[in-house]
Amino acid sequence: MGQNIFTYNMETLIAGIMSRSFKIVVLKDRCKGCGICISMCPKKVLEFSKETNERGYYHAYPARIEDCIGCKFCEIYCPDFAIYIKPSDQPKAIIKVAQKIPRPLQEQE
């Protein structure tokens, strides 16, 4: 009697996953320009503004908002609660993820 033997071909499955984007809100009149948020950002999203706020401080602003990963380090460490992060309605990108899945090629006897 023969056995059913399957030969498998590894097929790559590409799935799209949406990466979330974030909105960075800086309350510029509350910011005193200490730079803690700038130094704590792991992706270097924030920089000092070239303009001053009402109190004469160079406030932080998001120079590279597309690089924000939403870690909220800036929000957590800001001593004046002058910055916060919230999820955006817009997806940042669609990331392609490859996964190998077996597919039967043929049946042999």
ROLOZA-507564 format. One record per residue: residue number from 1; x, y, z of N, C-alpha, C, O in turn. Coordinates in pm, 1 decimal, decimal comma. Layout:
! ROLOZA-507564
+-----+----------+----------+----------+----------+----------+----------+----------+----------+----------+----------+----------+----------+
:   i :      n.u :      n.v :      n.w :     ca.u :     ca.v :     ca.w :      c.u :      c.v :      c.w :      o.u :      o.v :      o.w :
+-----+----------+----------+----------+----------+----------+----------+----------+----------+----------+----------+----------+----------+
: NUM :        X :        Y :        Z :        X :        Y :        Z :        X :        Y :        Z :        X :        Y :        Z :
...
+-----+----------+----------+----------+----------+----------+----------+----------+----------+----------+----------+----------+----------+
***
This chain:
! ROLOZA-507564
+-----+----------+----------+----------+----------+----------+----------+----------+----------+----------+----------+----------+----------+
:   i :      n.u :      n.v :      n.w :     ca.u :     ca.v :     ca.w :      c.u :      c.v :      c.w :      o.u :      o.v :      o.w :
+-----+----------+----------+----------+----------+----------+----------+----------+----------+----------+----------+----------+----------+
:   1 :     83,9 :   -117,7 :      0,0 :      0,0 :      0,0 :      0,0 :     88,2 :    123,7 :      0,0 :    193,5 :    130,0 :     63,6 :
:   2 :     41,0 :    218,0 :    -72,2 :    118,3 :    342,6 :    -81,1 :     81,9 :    440,6 :     29,4 :    -27,0 :    435,3 :     86,8 :
:   3 :    174,6 :    528,8 :     57,2 :    151,6 :    633,7 :    154,8 :    127,1 :    765,7 :     82,2 :    182,6 :    790,7 :    -24,8 :
:   4 :     45,1 :    847,4 :    140,9 :     27,3 :    981,7 :     87,3 :    138,5 :   1071,1 :    142,2 :    147,0 :   1094,5 :    262,7 :
:   5 :    222,9 :   1120,1 :     53,0 :    334,2 :   1207,2 :     91,5 :    316,7 :   1340,4 :     19,4 :    301,9 :   1345,2 :   -102,7 :
:   6 :    318,6 :   1445,4 :     95,1 :    306,7 :   1579,3 :     37,5 :    442,4 :   1647,9 :     37,8 :    516,9 :   1640,0 :    135,5 :
:   7 :    473,1 :   1713,8 :    -70,0 :    592,5 :   1797,1 :    -76,3 :    545,9 :   1940,7 :    -58,2 :    449,9 :   1983,2 :   -122,4 :
:   8 :    612,6 :   2015,6 :     28,4 :    569,4 :   2151,8 :     58,8 :    661,5 :   2255,6 :     -2,3 :    783,8 :   2241,7 :     -3,8 :
:   9 :    599,2 :   2357,7 :    -51,4 :    670,9 :   2473,8 :   -102,6 :    647,5 :   2586,3 :     -2,5 :    533,1 :   2613,4 :     34,0 :
:  10 :    753,8 :   2652,0 :     42,3 :    737,5 :   2762,0 :    135,1 :    700,4 :   2887,8 :     56,9 :    779,1 :   2939,2 :    -22,7 :
:  11 :    582,2 :   2934,5 :     81,0 :    531,9 :   3051,6 :     10,5 :    535,7 :   3170,3 :    106,0 :    505,7 :   3156,7 :    224,6 :
:  12 :    571,6 :   3282,8 :     55,1 :    578,4 :   3401,2 :    138,5 :    444,5 :   3474,1 :    135,2 :    391,7 :   3507,0 :     29,0 :
:  13 :    392,4 :   3497,9 :    252,8 :    268,0 :   3571,6 :    265,8 :    302,4 :   3713,6 :    309,8 :    367,8 :   3733,2 :    412,3 :
:  14 :    259,0 :   3810,8 :    233,7 :    283,7 :   3950,7 :    267,3 :    154,9 :   4008,0 :    326,3 :     49,3 :   4004,9 :    263,2 :
:  15 :    165,7 :   4059,2 :    445,9 :     49,5 :   4118,7 :    511,9 :     78,4 :   4265,5 :    538,2 :    191,4 :   4302,3 :    570,2 :
:  16 :    -21,0 :   4347,2 :    525,0 :     -4,9 :   4489,5 :    552,6 :    -48,3 :   4521,1 :    694,7 :   -158,2 :   4484,8 :    736,4 :
:  17 :     37,2 :   4587,9 :    767,7 :      6,1 :   4630,8 :    903,5 :     21,9 :   4781,9 :    907,2 :    124,2 :   4835,4 :    864,5 :
:  18 :    -78,4 :   4849,6 :    957,8 :    -69,8 :   4994,5 :    964,3 :      6,9 :   5037,1 :   1088,5 :    -18,1 :   4988,2 :   1198,7 :
:  19 :     98,7 :   5127,3 :   1069,1 :    175,6 :   5183,3 :   1177,7 :    105,8 :   5311,3 :   1221,4 :     68,9 :   5393,1 :   1137,1 :
:  20 :     87,6 :   5329,5 :   1348,9 :     13,8 :   5444,3 :   1401,0 :     99,9 :   5570,3 :   1398,4 :    220,7 :   5564,5 :   1421,6 :
:  21 :     37,9 :   5682,1 :   1370,5 :    107,9 :   5810,1 :   1379,4 :     54,7 :   5885,4 :   1501,1 :    -51,5 :   5852,7 :   1554,1 :
:  22 :    128,7 :   5984,9 :   1543,7 :     96,4 :   6056,2 :   1665,7 :     96,1 :   6206,5 :   1642,6 :    165,2 :   6258,0 :   1554,7 :
:  23 :     18,0 :   6274,3 :   1722,2 :     13,8 :   6418,8 :   1718,6 :     83,5 :   6469,3 :   1844,7 :     51,3 :   6426,2 :   1955,4 :
:  24 :    178,0 :   6559,9 :   1827,9 :    251,0 :   6617,4 :   1940,4 :    195,8 :   6757,8 :   1963,6 :    198,9 :   6842,4 :   1874,3 :
:  25 :    146,0 :   6781,0 :   2082,6 :     89,8 :   6911,3 :   2117,0 :    184,3 :   6979,7 :   2215,7 :    209,7 :   6928,4 :   2324,7 :
:  26 :    236,0 :   7096,2 :   2176,0 :    322,4 :   7175,6 :   2263,0 :    245,4 :   7301,1 :   2301,5 :    205,5 :   7379,9 :   2215,8 :
:  27 :    225,3 :   7318,4 :   2430,4 :    162,5 :   7440,4 :   2481,5 :    274,9 :   7542,3 :   2496,4 :    334,3 :   7555,8 :   2603,4 :
:  28 :    303,1 :   7613,1 :   2388,4 :    425,3 :   7693,7 :   2381,3 :    433,1 :   7803,5 :   2485,9 :    543,2 :   7840,2 :   2527,0 :
:  29 :    321,1 :   7856,8 :   2530,0 :    327,0 :   7960,4 :   2633,1 :    353,1 :   7903,5 :   2772,0 :    388,8 :   7977,8 :   2863,4 :
:  30 :    335,7 :   7773,8 :   2788,8 :    365,4 :   7707,8 :   2915,2 :    512,0 :   7659,7 :   2919,1 :    568,3 :   7640,1 :   3026,8 :
:  31 :    572,2 :   7641,1 :   2802,2 :    708,9 :   7588,4 :   2791,8 :    810,6 :   7693,8 :   2834,3 :    802,2 :   7809,5 :   2793,1 :
:  32 :    906,8 :   7653,1 :   2917,1 :   1013,1 :   7744,9 :   2959,1 :   1146,5 :   7715,5 :   2890,1 :   1249,2 :   7773,6 :   2925,2 :
:  33 :   1144,4 :   7626,1 :   2793,1 :   1263,6 :   7600,0 :   2713,7 :   1374,8 :   7528,0 :   2786,8 :   1492,1 :   7551,3 :   2757,7 :
:  34 :   1341,8 :   7441,8 :   2880,1 :   1445,1 :   7370,6 :   2957,2 :   1516,6 :   7264,9 :   2873,6 :   1632,0 :   7232,3 :   2901,1 :
:  35 :   1448,4 :   7210,2 :   2770,4 :   1509,8 :   7112,4 :   2681,4 :   1504,8 :   6968,5 :   2729,2 :   1560,9 :   6880,3 :   2664,3 :
:  36 :   1439,2 :   6943,2 :   2840,5 :   1431,1 :   6805,5 :   2891,0 :   1359,7 :   6716,3 :   2790,1 :   1404,0 :   6604,4 :   2764,1 :
:  37 :   1250,9 :   6764,1 :   2733,8 :   1176,5 :   6683,2 :   2636,1 :   1263,3 :   6652,9 :   2514,1 :   1257,6 :   6542,7 :   2459,6 :
:  38 :   1341,6 :   6748,0 :   2472,4 :   1429,1 :   6730,6 :   2356,1 :   1535,4 :   6625,1 :   2383,7 :   1563,0 :   6540,0 :   2299,2 :
:  39 :   1594,6 :   6631,3 :   2502,4 :   1700,7 :   6535,2 :   2535,5 :   1646,6 :   6395,9 :   2564,4 :   1719,0 :   6297,9 :   2546,1 :
:  40 :   1521,2 :   6383,7 :   2609,1 :   1464,3 :   6252,9 :   2642,6 :   1408,9 :   6178,6 :   2522,2 :   1388,9 :   6057,4 :   2530,1 :
:  41 :   1383,7 :   6245,9 :   2412,6 :   1324,1 :   6181,5 :   2295,9 :   1422,4 :   6084,0 :   2230,6 :   1529,0 :   6125,8 :   2185,4 :
:  42 :   1388,1 :   5954,0 :   2224,8 :   1480,4 :   5856,6 :   2166,2 :   1496,2 :   5870,3 :   2015,1 :   1595,0 :   5823,1 :   1958,8 :
:  43 :   1400,8 :   5934,0 :   1949,3 :   1404,4 :   5949,1 :   1803,5 :   1441,7 :   6090,3 :   1759,5 :   1441,7 :   6120,0 :   1640,0 :
:  44 :   1473,2 :   6177,0 :   1854,6 :   1515,8 :   6315,5 :   1825,0 :   1412,2 :   6388,8 :   1739,0 :   1446,2 :   6453,3 :   1639,8 :
:  45 :   1286,8 :   6377,6 :   1778,8 :   1175,9 :   6439,6 :   1706,8 :   1168,8 :   6589,9 :   1735,3 :   1134,2 :   6669,2 :   1647,8 :
:  46 :   1202,1 :   6627,4 :   1858,5 :   1185,5 :   6766,0 :   1902,8 :   1311,9 :   6849,7 :   1887,3 :   1424,0 :   6799,4 :   1895,0 :
:  47 :   1290,0 :   6978,5 :   1865,2 :   1398,8 :   7076,9 :   1859,4 :   1349,5 :   7205,9 :   1923,7 :   1230,3 :   7221,4 :   1950,2 :
:  48 :   1442,5 :   7298,7 :   1948,6 :   1403,8 :   7431,4 :   1995,9 :   1353,2 :   7513,6 :   1878,0 :   1407,7 :   7507,0 :   1767,8 :
:  49 :   1248,9 :   7590,5 :   1903,0 :   1193,8 :   7679,1 :   1801,6 :   1286,9 :   7798,4 :   1781,4 :   1363,8 :   7833,9 :   1870,6 :
:  50 :   1279,4 :   7858,6 :   1665,7 :   1356,5 :   7978,9 :   1638,6 :   1282,9 :   8104,0 :   1687,2 :   1339,9 :   8213,1 :   1689,0 :
:  51 :   1158,0 :   8088,1 :   1725,9 :   1080,0 :   8199,5 :   1778,9 :   1056,2 :   8179,9 :   1928,4 :   1061,2 :   8067,5 :   1978,3 :
:  52 :   1030,8 :   8287,3 :   1998,2 :   1008,7 :   8279,4 :   2142,6 :    859,7 :   8284,7 :   2174,2 :    778,0 :   8330,0 :   2094,0 :
:  53 :    827,5 :   8237,0 :   2293,6 :    688,6 :   8244,1 :   2339,2 :    665,2 :   8378,4 :   2410,2 :    752,4 :   8465,3 :   2408,2 :
:  54 :    548,9 :   8395,3 :   2472,4 :    514,6 :   8521,5 :   2539,5 :    611,9 :   8558,3 :   2651,3 :    631,9 :   8676,2 :   2680,6 :
:  55 :    672,1 :   8456,9 :   2713,3 :    763,1 :   8481,5 :   2825,1 :    908,5 :   8495,2 :   2780,3 :    997,8 :   8513,5 :   2863,0 :
:  56 :    931,6 :   8486,3 :   2649,8 :   1065,9 :   8505,1 :   2596,5 :   1151,3 :   8379,4 :   2587,4 :   1271,9 :   8388,7 :   2564,9 :
:  57 :   1090,9 :   8262,0 :   2604,4 :   1164,5 :   8135,5 :   2596,7 :   1152,6 :   8075,3 :   2457,3 :   1050,3 :   8088,5 :   2390,1 :
:  58 :   1260,0 :   8009,1 :   2415,9 :   1255,9 :   7931,5 :   2291,7 :   1192,3 :   7796,8 :   2325,7 :   1254,8 :   7712,2 :   2389,6 :
:  59 :   1070,9 :   7778,4 :   2283,7 :    995,2 :   7657,9 :   2318,1 :   1032,5 :   7541,2 :   2226,7 :   1091,1 :   7559,7 :   2120,1 :
:  60 :    997,0 :   7421,4 :   2271,2 :   1017,7 :   7300,4 :   2190,8 :    911,5 :   7293,8 :   2081,6 :    800,5 :   7344,7 :   2097,3 :
:  61 :    948,1 :   7230,6 :   1971,7 :    849,1 :   7204,1 :   1866,2 :    887,1 :   7075,0 :   1794,8 :   1004,8 :   7039,0 :   1791,0 :
:  62 :    788,2 :   7004,3 :   1737,8 :    816,9 :   6877,7 :   1668,1 :    873,7 :   6903,1 :   1528,6 :    799,8 :   6936,8 :   1436,1 :
:  63 :   1004,4 :   6887,0 :   1514,2 :   1071,3 :   6910,0 :   1385,9 :   1057,1 :   6790,4 :   1291,5 :   1053,5 :   6807,3 :   1169,6 :
:  64 :   1049,0 :   6670,3 :   1347,5 :   1038,1 :   6547,0 :   1267,5 :    925,0 :   6461,0 :   1322,7 :    948,6 :   6351,8 :   1374,4 :
:  65 :    804,2 :   6510,1 :   1311,8 :    687,5 :   6442,6 :   1371,2 :    665,1 :   6303,0 :   1313,2 :    610,3 :   6215,9 :   1380,9 :
:  66 :    706,7 :   6281,3 :   1189,2 :    687,8 :   6148,9 :   1126,4 :    773,2 :   6041,2 :   1192,8 :    747,9 :   5922,3 :   1173,8 :
:  67 :    874,7 :   6081,7 :   1270,9 :    960,2 :   5985,4 :   1340,0 :    908,9 :   5949,4 :   1479,5 :    965,1 :   5861,4 :   1544,7 :
:  68 :    804,1 :   6015,5 :   1525,5 :    751,9 :   5992,6 :   1661,0 :    699,6 :   5849,7 :   1675,1 :    623,8 :   5801,4 :   1591,0 :
:  69 :    741,2 :   5783,4 :   1782,6 :    696,6 :   5646,1 :   1809,5 :    591,9 :   5641,0 :   1921,5 :    544,8 :   5533,2 :   1957,7 :
:  70 :    555,8 :   5756,7 :   1975,6 :    451,8 :   5762,6 :   2077,6 :    493,3 :   5712,7 :   2214,5 :    408,0 :   5669,2 :   2291,8 :
:  71 :    621,2 :   5717,5 :   2246,8 :    669,4 :   5667,0 :   2376,2 :    628,1 :   5756,1 :   2493,1 :    624,0 :   5710,3 :   2607,3 :
:  72 :    598,1 :   5881,1 :   2465,8 :    555,0 :   5980,5 :   2564,6 :    662,6 :   6018,2 :   2665,7 :    630,2 :   6070,9 :   2772,2 :
:  73 :    788,5 :   5992,9 :   2635,7 :    895,6 :   6034,5 :   2726,7 :    894,8 :   6185,6 :   2745,1 :    916,2 :   6235,2 :   2855,7 :
:  74 :    870,3 :   6258,5 :   2637,2 :    866,2 :   6404,9 :   2645,2 :    755,4 :   6448,9 :   2741,0 :    775,3 :   6538,2 :   2823,4 :
:  75 :    640,6 :   6386,5 :   2729,4 :    525,2 :   6419,0 :   2813,7 :    551,2 :   6383,9 :   2960,2 :    517,6 :   6460,8 :   3050,2 :
:  76 :    610,5 :   6268,6 :   2982,5 :    636,3 :   6221,1 :   3119,0 :    737,1 :   6309,9 :   3191,7 :    718,9 :   6340,6 :   3309,6 :
:  77 :    842,4 :   6351,0 :   3122,8 :    951,0 :   6423,7 :   3187,8 :    935,8 :   6575,4 :   3187,6 :   1013,4 :   6643,9 :   3254,2 :
:  78 :    839,0 :   6629,8 :   3115,6 :    821,1 :   6775,0 :   3111,7 :    776,6 :   6825,0 :   3249,1 :    669,8 :   6786,4 :   3296,6 :
:  79 :    857,1 :   6910,9 :   3314,0 :    820,6 :   6958,1 :   3447,7 :    704,3 :   7057,9 :   3446,8 :    643,9 :   7082,9 :   3551,1 :
:  80 :    672,9 :   7114,2 :   3331,8 :    567,7 :   7216,1 :   3323,3 :    440,7 :   7166,6 :   3253,9 :    349,3 :   7245,3 :   3229,2 :
:  81 :    434,2 :   7038,2 :   3222,7 :    318,0 :   6979,2 :   3153,8 :    284,1 :   7059,3 :   3027,5 :    167,7 :   7087,0 :   2998,6 :
:  82 :    388,8 :   7095,0 :   2953,9 :    372,1 :   7179,2 :   2835,5 :    364,9 :   7099,5 :   2705,8 :    350,9 :   7157,3 :   2598,1 :
:  83 :    374,3 :   6967,5 :   2715,5 :    373,3 :   6885,3 :   2594,8 :    296,7 :   6756,5 :   2622,0 :    308,0 :   6697,4 :   2729,5 :
:  84 :    219,4 :   6714,3 :   2524,2 :    153,9 :   6584,2 :   2535,9 :    137,9 :   6522,1 :   2397,7 :    141,3 :   6590,0 :   2295,2 :
:  85 :    120,7 :   6391,6 :   2399,3 :    111,9 :   6312,0 :   2276,7 :    -25,7 :   6248,2 :   2270,8 :    -77,6 :   6199,5 :   2371,2 :
:  86 :    -84,1 :   6249,2 :   2151,7 :   -209,1 :   6176,3 :   2133,2 :   -206,1 :   6107,4 :   1997,6 :   -142,0 :   6155,7 :   1904,2 :
:  87 :   -275,9 :   5993,8 :   1986,8 :   -277,9 :   5922,1 :   1858,9 :   -346,6 :   6006,0 :   1751,6 :   -443,4 :   6077,2 :   1778,1 :
:  88 :   -294,7 :   5995,7 :   1632,3 :   -352,9 :   6066,1 :   1518,8 :   -452,9 :   5974,9 :   1449,5 :   -446,4 :   5852,7 :   1463,3 :
:  89 :   -544,0 :   6033,5 :   1376,0 :   -640,5 :   5954,9 :   1299,6 :   -578,9 :   5897,0 :   1173,3 :   -632,1 :   5802,4 :   1115,3 :
:  90 :   -467,4 :   5953,5 :   1131,2 :   -401,6 :   5912,8 :   1007,4 :   -299,2 :   5801,7 :   1034,7 :   -218,7 :   5814,9 :   1126,9 :
:  91 :   -300,3 :   5693,7 :    957,6 :   -192,4 :   5594,4 :    972,0 :    -63,2 :   5651,0 :    916,8 :    -63,7 :   5725,9 :    819,1 :
:  92 :     47,6 :   5614,9 :    979,9 :    178,0 :   5664,6 :    935,8 :    222,3 :   5593,7 :    808,6 :    264,3 :   5657,6 :    712,2 :
:  93 :    212,5 :   5462,7 :    809,3 :    259,7 :   5385,3 :    694,9 :    200,9 :   5245,2 :    702,4 :    147,7 :   5203,3 :    805,2 :
:  94 :    211,4 :   5176,5 :    594,5 :    174,5 :   5035,3 :    593,7 :    304,6 :   4957,0 :    586,1 :    380,7 :   4968,9 :    490,1 :
:  95 :    328,1 :   4878,2 :    687,1 :    450,5 :   4800,1 :    695,1 :    421,5 :   4662,1 :    639,3 :    321,8 :   4599,9 :    675,8 :
:  96 :    506,5 :   4614,5 :    552,3 :    487,8 :   4481,0 :    496,1 :    560,9 :   4379,9 :    584,1 :    678,7 :   4396,0 :    616,2 :
:  97 :    489,1 :   4277,5 :    621,1 :    544,2 :   4172,0 :    704,6 :    539,9 :   4042,8 :    624,1 :    435,0 :   4003,3 :    573,2 :
:  98 :    653,5 :   3978,8 :    613,6 :    660,5 :   3853,1 :    538,7 :    654,6 :   3736,4 :    636,3 :    722,1 :   3736,1 :    739,2 :
:  99 :    574,5 :   3639,5 :    603,2 :    562,5 :   3520,0 :    685,0 :    566,1 :   3399,1 :    592,4 :    495,1 :   3395,1 :    491,9 :
: 100 :    647,3 :   3302,8 :    625,7 :    656,6 :   3180,7 :    545,1 :    546,9 :   3084,5 :    586,9 :    532,9 :   3052,8 :    705,0 :
: 101 :    469,5 :   3038,3 :    490,6 :    365,1 :   2940,3 :    519,0 :    379,3 :   2823,5 :    421,4 :    408,8 :   2844,9 :    303,8 :
: 102 :    358,9 :   2700,9 :    468,6 :    371,9 :   2584,9 :    379,5 :    249,7 :   2567,9 :    289,6 :    135,9 :   2586,0 :    333,0 :
: 103 :    274,8 :   2533,6 :    167,0 :    167,7 :   2504,4 :     71,1 :    200,3 :   2370,4 :      5,2 :    315,1 :   2348,6 :    -33,6 :
: 104 :    102,7 :   2279,6 :     -8,8 :    131,2 :   2152,6 :    -74,8 :    158,1 :   2172,5 :   -224,5 :     84,8 :   2243,0 :   -294,0 :
: 105 :    266,1 :   2107,9 :   -272,0 :    300,7 :   2114,4 :   -414,2 :    231,7 :   2003,3 :   -491,7 :    163,7 :   2027,1 :   -591,5 :
: 106 :    250,8 :   1883,1 :   -443,8 :    193,5 :   1769,6 :   -515,5 :    173,4 :   1653,4 :   -419,6 :    231,8 :   1648,5 :   -311,4 :
: 107 :     91,1 :   1562,2 :   -461,2 :     67,3 :   1441,5 :   -382,9 :    138,6 :   1326,2 :   -454,7 :    124,6 :   1308,0 :   -575,6 :
: 108 :    214,1 :   1250,3 :   -378,0 :    284,7 :   1135,4 :   -436,6 :    230,4 :   1005,7 :   -376,1 :    183,2 :   1005,3 :   -262,4 :
: 109 :    236,7 :    899,4 :   -449,4 :    193,0 :    768,4 :   -398,3 :    309,2 :    685,0 :   -359,1 :    291,6 :    571,9 :   -313,9 :
+-----+----------+----------+----------+----------+----------+----------+----------+----------+----------+----------+----------+----------+
***
